[in-house]
Amino acid sequence: MKINEISENISHTSKRLRDIERNKGVKPGTDEWFKLWFSLPYLKESADKVYDILDNVECGPFDGGCVLVAQALQQIHGGDIVVLVNDKGIADHAAVKVGNNLIDFDGALPVKQFVKRFEDNEHTNIKSIRPIQKGDLPEAPRDKELVPQLVNALTESTLSEGYKIQLERDPNMYVLHILDTKTGKRTEVRGKSGYESGNYDPNDPLHQLLDKIGKASNISDLINGEVTGINVKHPDGERATAAADKAFNENFADGKKKGKSRPGRVKRAGASCKGSVSELRRKAKKYSGERGKMYHWCANMKGGKK
């Protein structure tokens, strides 16, 4: 397949991109979508962390680590992993194709511009682009444990500093903890368990909130109980932040929302989120039970620990 013959979708786009197109009317590959998602500074803000991660397999984003970076970018943005094939018929580099754009660690560009940038930087000739196949780039490491780390590094700079969120899952109830990083205040929204496992309830306030913030946060990390935030560059970022604002403000205004949320849980346990992360961790070790648990939670939320 020649570069100028690449169709808009090599196979099928991810569910995430279909959600974007449906909910926001932003079609993948359009100028609006391109400007919203991709810019060189966005990636370079995380450059040091990405290089540190790739040092584990003794490579960089362009000298062996392109497949790992592409796998991480695909998890963040959807699309399809493709390879750039040189004039000798050998796969030379991996990237992600979303709409009419290609993206790698140098950022995204329309296909022809992307190829020219790569040719100029690497002093090679690219003749075609195709979906990655088994056997392509055999010297490029594959490491399932490093991909989530790269996802976190690439998205960390776009996570809203307004809120940090963590989902606590219990067989009988789920609790979404929300921390306002500007004020140090926190609240929680409670709801039915099983949001992701067949017990979804469209009328449950917590499930409604997760629907609104899930796409703009790292939903897999959130479901797994890790601390995450809201990606303000996501097409749903504004909607997600507004939903978090509403939940937070309503809970503090009401003090307690009919058993769904209890913003005073830290205080009731005799704990406080004041102090440095190291101080909070020392207190978490010192105290047991609910008090120690709340100090541990405060330390995680304040430090953004994954």
Beta strands, then each sheet from edge to edge (+ up, - down):
strand 1: 80-86
strand 2: 91-98
strand 3: 101-104
strand 4: 107-110
strand 5: 126-131
strand 6: 163-170
strand 7: 173-180
strand 8: 186-191
sheet 1: 4+ 3- 2+ 1- 5+
sheet 2: 6+ 7- 8+
end
